[in-house]
C-alpha cells in the first residue's frame, strides 16, 4: 500500500483543540480537515479567525451562532462561516462534527 496516499483514520492522534472538543486533524497544502467529537453541553466561546470554516454535523445536534445569529444544526446540515466572522457553538447533544478550514490552520498543526 502506498502510505503517501492511503492512510488509516485510526492512526490519526486525537487532540483537544478546545475544552471538550476532541479532534483528529488532517492538514493538506490548502486546508485543515477537523473531525471532532464533543459531549453534550460543551461550548466553544465567541471568536473569529482569518480562515473560512465549513462546519458539517455528522451526528447529533450542534447550535452554531454566526454574527450573533444562532442556528441548531442537525445531521445533513452545514454552515459556511466567512473569514473574520464572529462565531461560537454549543453541543445540544453528543456530536460528531466535521470542520474544513481554508487556509491551513497552522495553530492546529502545532498541537
Phi, psi and omega in degrees: 000136178279100184284356171282342181247311185260132184221165176257126178302323181297340181278351181281125180291149178273132178237143175268105185274338174208158182306118179085002180250104186256120193239149164247122188249135174237127180247130173250187177294332187240346187220159164242129179250126190235110174267119190240138168245132183218137180278151179309137177089347180284136184237153170244128186290165179302130181201174174212162177204166183288345184283141163288142182230132177244118184247124179244137174263119179266323178214146175086195178231137181226126176268116180249130177248122179236126183051044177068016177247112180278149176210128174278125179257133176253169175306139182093348177261156175210165180231145175250107184262117181292159174305137177068011176278134176290137179206156178209173179197161176214138177282117177287320176231176169303138187226154163237125183237159172230120175248139173239127181246141174221126359287186180305140174277094180297327178296323178286327178298331183277352180293000000 
